[in-house]
């Protein structure tokens, strides 16, 4: 059973519905540093699938898609390995066809350098792992990790995560995405940029469409306001329940978490906050 707010916590929310940071009580860092550029995308929920009429708002939630020139090895992998792993979004996605032997389907949105995605695929060959990342250098890094791990249960999309969500079928019964991982997305800390954040009500609605009952969404951030923002939006959607019984549940990473390079940089204003939400039936 997911965590629900008690009366005291509900009262603390206030009449405007704003979720107080004190409920999460993240551990502040000694010396916050400016936020680095991140590469995750807002997602708009929608019914059905129309490959030629994607309902994208004009506002983009990620910055540059390439930085320095790719290393020769990564450039070669983009040319030779990526085509065999790339998701074909010219038609609806069929996870069963992509991963015929998989017992679980996991989607990682904004996989950065790909170390977490590749490690999860290697540790769980029974899973079909889909990853989305618009940053070319991150994709090149991920392909290197995939090659070194020798995994075959990974599919990638270099581009907009909204396209992947829209191409996935509706979850029904035991059919659907088992888990969505969103690790340290761009926090957009300035108030005027909050509309660019990945987690919005429409985004949560789109996840509710594709995540199967009993499935899970995992979210991690090292920005206190984004943690509270995410918790408020997910708990307002009756289709999701917060999986927390005590403060330790949001202060400690889940057992199989793989630390990423971004996480090690400690660029946020608090210690990481780990949130898990279960999709109801």
Phi and psi in degrees as a GROMACS rama.xvg file:
@    title "Ramachandran Plot"
@    xaxis  label "Phi"
@    yaxis  label "Psi"
@TYPE xy
-77.9071  159.309  UNK-2
-72.1452  136.183  UNK-3
-122.51  148.814  UNK-4
-67.0657  136.119  UNK-5
-79.2204  172.726  UNK-6
-60.0502  -41.2026  UNK-7
-63.2209  -39.7775  UNK-8
-70.6885  -37.6385  UNK-9
-62.4688  -40.2782  UNK-10
-65.6209  -33.6218  UNK-11
-69.5361  -22.3435  UNK-12
-62.3968  -38.5327  UNK-13
91.542  167.575  UNK-14
-67.797  -24.7041  UNK-15
-85.6255  -1.58397  UNK-16
82.3881  -0.90536  UNK-17
-67.2546  132.33  UNK-18
-84.8953  125.532  UNK-19
-74.8989  142.469  UNK-20
-64.0151  -26.3859  UNK-21
-63.3128  -25.3432  UNK-22
-64.7234  -36.519  UNK-23
-84.1324  -31.3546  UNK-24
40.8866  59.7451  UNK-25
-67.9852  154.707  UNK-26
-83.0399  118.409  UNK-27
-66.5165  150.606  UNK-28
-84.2312  154.983  UNK-29
-67.4491  -35.9745  UNK-30
-143.555  90.7317  UNK-31
-58.5728  146.893  UNK-32
-123.512  159.178  UNK-33
-59.272  150.532  UNK-34
-70.7504  141.486  UNK-35
-90.2328  162.159  UNK-36
-67.2043  135.134  UNK-37
-124.309  170.68  UNK-38
-132.595  70.6809  UNK-39
-129.306  166.439  UNK-40
-125.311  145.755  UNK-41
-74.4778  149.766  UNK-42
-125.079  133.488  UNK-43
-102.787  127.979  UNK-44
-72.6761  150.42  UNK-45
-161.791  162.271  UNK-46
-94.9456  141.832  UNK-47
69.9645  -161.586  UNK-48
-148.604  125.001  UNK-49
-133.659  100.687  UNK-50
-63.1835  -21.5897  UNK-51
-101.785  0.0742095  UNK-52
-137.344  62.3824  UNK-53
-73.164  130.666  UNK-54
-84.4649  55.8433  UNK-55
-78.9867  133.271  UNK-56
-71.4076  157.558  UNK-57
-68.8462  -19.6201  UNK-58
-74.991  124.727  UNK-59
-100.908  141.105  UNK-60
-102.805  8.6461  UNK-61
-132.781  157.548  UNK-62
-92.2613  -125.827  UNK-63
-64.82  152.906  UNK-64
-107.505  0.285177  UNK-65
-156.285  140.664  UNK-66
-111.886  -110.621  UNK-67
-70.8995  167.542  UNK-68
-64.9891  143.545  UNK-69
-64.9281  147.694  UNK-70
-67.5566  151.343  UNK-71
-51.9886  -40.688  UNK-72
-65.2301  -44.3208  UNK-73
-65.9357  -39.7319  UNK-74
-61.2835  -40.0236  UNK-75
-66.0744  -39.6664  UNK-76
-65.9676  -35.9693  UNK-77
-62.9853  -36.5978  UNK-78
-78.189  -33.4464  UNK-79
-107.148  -40.0253  UNK-80
-91.8891  -40.1676  UNK-81
-57.3082  -42.3467  UNK-82
-57.4322  -31.8483  UNK-83
-79.7179  -16.0631  UNK-84
-106.113  -12.387  UNK-85
-69.7879  135.434  UNK-86
-70.6263  137.552  UNK-87
-93.5704  104.129  UNK-88
-95.3809  13.154  UNK-89
-78.0151  -5.49024  UNK-90
-148.304  164.408  UNK-91
-58.8121  143.214  UNK-92
-79.7902  140.665  UNK-93
-121.984  95.8573  UNK-94
-55.6548  -33.6293  UNK-95
-66.4641  -35.4183  UNK-96
-74.3101  -34.943  UNK-97
-69.1634  -39.0348  UNK-98
-132.091  75.8788  UNK-99
-62.5402  -25.8928  UNK-100
-101.246  0.92697  UNK-101
-75.5444  141.803  UNK-102
-98.7564  -14.8792  UNK-103
-142.078  151.054  UNK-104
-120.55  125.896  UNK-105
-124.136  134.403  UNK-106
-116.264  124.757  UNK-107
-109.68  121.636  UNK-108
-101.513  120.512  UNK-109
74.5228  65.6885  UNK-110
-81.421  1.16844  UNK-111
61.01  -121.511  UNK-112
-82.9035  -5.84066  UNK-113
84.287  3.52  UNK-114
-66.1879  -38.0876  UNK-115
-68.663  -45.5033  UNK-116
-60.689  -48.5582  UNK-117
-66.0769  -38.6927  UNK-118
-66.5917  -39.7564  UNK-119
-64.1505  -41.6051  UNK-120
-64.2525  -38.8053  UNK-121
-70.4007  -38.4991  UNK-122
-75.8998  -21.3141  UNK-123
-133.874  76.3244  UNK-124
-63.9158  -15.1054  UNK-125
-79.6343  -3.17855  UNK-126
-102.046  146.525  UNK-127
-98.329  120.233  UNK-128
-111.315  119.481  UNK-129
-108.461  135.426  UNK-130
-129.087  142.999  UNK-131
-126.128  132.901  UNK-132
-159.519  124.661  UNK-133
-84.5268  -12.9037  UNK-134
-86.3573  115.71  UNK-135
-57.6752  -41.4932  UNK-136
-64.7428  -34.6062  UNK-137
-67.3765  -40.3261  UNK-138
-63.1349  -42.838  UNK-139
-60.1085  -41.5207  UNK-140
-64.7443  -42.1943  UNK-141
-61.8434  -41.3838  UNK-142
-62.4934  -35.9506  UNK-143
-64.3203  -43.6852  UNK-144
-63.4953  -38.9087  UNK-145
-64.4319  -44.7807  UNK-146
-63.6791  -43.9776  UNK-147
-65.9332  -34.5922  UNK-148
-79.7978  -18.6241  UNK-149
66.6338  33.6102  UNK-150
-93.8634  149.813  UNK-151
-121.98  0.467355  UNK-152
-99.6943  39.1582  UNK-153
-129.715  138.886  UNK-154
-131.374  144.327  UNK-155
-124.932  153.833  UNK-156
-133.6  120.345  UNK-157
-94.0731  99.9078  UNK-158
157.831  -144.675  UNK-159
-86.5956  123.212  UNK-160
-65.4366  -24.1689  UNK-161
-61.6437  -33.1113  UNK-162
-66.465  -38.6828  UNK-163
-68.4622  -45.4929  UNK-164
-59.4683  -44.499  UNK-165
-64.741  -29.9173  UNK-166
-82.1562  -15.2714  UNK-167
-76.9587  146.726  UNK-168
-75.8108  161.933  UNK-169
-62.7043  140.503  UNK-170
-75.773  134.992  UNK-171
-144.532  122.173  UNK-172
59.6424  -124.407  UNK-173
-85.6588  2.31348  UNK-174
-101.688  126.189  UNK-175
152.555  -177.38  UNK-176
-75.7315  131.129  UNK-177
-81.9149  -33.7792  UNK-178
-154.943  145.123  UNK-179
-122.316  126.997  UNK-180
-107.33  128.416  UNK-181
-130.243  98.7976  UNK-182
-108.497  114.668  UNK-183
53.0852  57.861  UNK-184
-70.4052  166.155  UNK-185
-55.0278  121.611  UNK-186
-79.5129  -18.9664  UNK-187
40.297  68.7266  UNK-188
-68.9744  -25.7281  UNK-189
-71.7656  138.762  UNK-190
-57.0952  -38.0791  UNK-191
-70.1057  -12.974  UNK-192
-102.99  0.843936  UNK-193
-59.2016  -27.6085  UNK-194
-66.0104  -15.2326  UNK-195
-87.64  -8.15132  UNK-196
-63.2229  147.951  UNK-197
-59.5608  -47.9834  UNK-198
-81.4569  110.199  UNK-199
-136.376  168.512  UNK-200
-60.4206  -40.9779  UNK-201
-65.3386  -36.0867  UNK-202
-63.1899  -44.9803  UNK-203
-62.484  -39.1904  UNK-204
-62.7345  -38.935  UNK-205
-67.2451  -35.3017  UNK-206
-68.1957  -38.6197  UNK-207
-61.0305  -29.0119  UNK-208
-70.9842  -36.6582  UNK-209
-104.107  -19.6616  UNK-210
-83.1352  129.417  UNK-211
-75.6713  157.628  UNK-212
-54.778  130.914  UNK-213
88.6053  -8.20026  UNK-214
-72.7021  177.627  UNK-215
-141.317  145.183  UNK-216
-115.447  129.179  UNK-217
-114.6  132.994  UNK-218
-135.187  133.039  UNK-219
-132.661  140.333  UNK-220
-151.622  154.838  UNK-221
-115.228  29.6268  UNK-222
-121.569  118.737  UNK-223
-58.9852  -43.7047  UNK-224
-66.0504  -35.5783  UNK-225
-69.9402  -34.5111  UNK-226
-61.9614  -47.5517  UNK-227
-65.7695  -40.0485  UNK-228
-57.9865  -49.2004  UNK-229
-65.0848  -43.0697  UNK-230
-62.0282  -41.053  UNK-231
-64.3215  -45.2321  UNK-232
-67.9377  -42.6401  UNK-233
-67.5362  -40.7044  UNK-234
-73.1887  -15.691  UNK-235
-79.3684  -16.2323  UNK-236
-94.9124  115.055  UNK-237
-64.3554  -13.7876  UNK-238
-80.0846  -10.2175  UNK-239
-122.655  144.749  UNK-240
-124.712  138.21  UNK-241
-75.8763  122.79  UNK-242
-91.2536  81.9082  UNK-243
-147.233  133.932  UNK-244
-110.968  -23.4647  UNK-245
-154.541  171.274  UNK-246
-59.6439  -30.2771  UNK-247
-60.2698  -27.478  UNK-248
-68.4936  -29.3444  UNK-249
-104.112  -4.48788  UNK-250
-98.3217  -10.4018  UNK-251
-122.521  140.12  UNK-252
-67.9824  155.859  UNK-253
-64.629  153.687  UNK-254
-53.3484  -37.443  UNK-255
-94.7388  12.4814  UNK-256
-64.3075  140.833  UNK-257
-111.799  120.325  UNK-258
-64.8395  135.785  UNK-259
-103.483  165.092  UNK-260
-62.5218  -39.6698  UNK-261
-62.0925  -44.158  UNK-262
-58.2158  -39.5358  UNK-263
-67.8886  -22.0308  UNK-264
-72.6669  -22.5123  UNK-265
53.2958  58.1505  UNK-266
-89.5527  -9.37917  UNK-267
-83.4473  -170.411  UNK-268
-107.441  8.66062  UNK-269
-154.918  168.813  UNK-270
-65.8841  153.757  UNK-271
-55.905  141.402  UNK-272
-113.164  129.998  UNK-273
-114.787  112.652  UNK-274
-115.252  137.043  UNK-275
-126.883  133.996  UNK-276
-128.157  132.164  UNK-277
-98.9958  137.765  UNK-278
-82.0102  121.532  UNK-279
-74.0709  169.447  UNK-280
